[in-house]
Amino acid sequence: QKEVEQNSGPLSVPEGAIASLNCTYSDRGSQSFFWYRQYSGKSPELIMFIYSNGDKEDGRFTAQLNKASQYVSLLIRDSQPSDSATYLCAFMDSNYQLIWGAGTKLIIKP
Amino acid sequence: ETGVTQTPRHLVMGMTNKKSLKCEQHLGHNAMYWYKQSAKKPLELMFVYNFKEQTENNSVPSRFSPECPNSSHLFLHLHTLQPEDSALYLCASSQDRFGGLKTGELFFGEGSRLTVL
């Protein structure tokens, strides 16, 4: 059974601090990993993808991938109240299917 | 109109009713998907269409019946649903069925919130 594990939260972070969201996955053959953000009542939207070990930075967002540990994380620097949302982690399996986590709810407190 | 639009946004139906959900994408994509999203559960892939042909049916009960008349439109026909079918139903599209698509980006509609009484 291919799975993605995420802490459901809520994760509460003060405004301006670094928010760290974590995800583990079961399929060692996974090559591509994704972070989607879903605001309450809205649709998920892709914010980061990564397929190489190490870090990938895009503005205030950094995705980190460790394939040996089957671990992917998302760091949000200088957190803003507008970052409050549910963050969904997903990986693509060998059949090009996206396997999703249940999401972590992030709350940024002013 | 742009992106992926879904109608209706909210639907309440009895267990004996027949209703349909509609999805339309204006992105020129070739693949369309139906997902079910329940609280605190991962997104569940229901159906996939690629170039109007159904390529996947993830063991979805027959009370859910998809229809894809062209690459821009996708329907989900509902009949004799159960209360446990109450959820947010999300339509999504992508350039193609992921094959060779490095980013794996799906574009989602805002969903149809279904309540079965």
Chai-1 contact restraints between the chains, C-beta under 6 A:
chainA,res_idxA,chainB,res_idxB,connection_type,confidence,min_distance_angstrom,max_distance_angstrom,comment,restraint_id
A,S8,B,K40,contact,1.0,0.0,6.0,A-B,restraint_1
A,S32,B,G104,contact,1.0,0.0,6.0,A-B,restraint_2
A,F34,B,G104,contact,1.0,0.0,6.0,A-B,restraint_3
A,S43,B,F108,contact,1.0,0.0,6.0,A-B,restraint_4
A,S43,B,G109,contact,1.0,0.0,6.0,A-B,restraint_5
A,S43,B,E110,contact,1.0,0.0,6.0,A-B,restraint_6
A,P44,B,F108,contact,1.0,0.0,6.0,A-B,restraint_7
A,L46,B,E105,contact,1.0,0.0,6.0,A-B,restraint_8
A,F49,B,T103,contact,1.0,0.0,6.0,A-B,restraint_9
A,M92,B,G104,contact,1.0,0.0,6.0,A-B,restraint_10
A,Y96,B,F98,contact,1.0,0.0,6.0,A-B,restraint_11
A,Y96,B,G99,contact,1.0,0.0,6.0,A-B,restraint_12
A,W100,B,P42,contact,1.0,0.0,6.0,A-B,restraint_13
A,W100,B,L43,contact,1.0,0.0,6.0,A-B,restraint_14
A,G101,B,P42,contact,1.0,0.0,6.0,A-B,restraint_15
A,A102,B,K40,contact,1.0,0.0,6.0,A-B,restraint_16
A,A102,B,K41,contact,1.0,0.0,6.0,A-B,restraint_17
A,A102,B,P42,contact,1.0,0.0,6.0,A-B,restraint_18
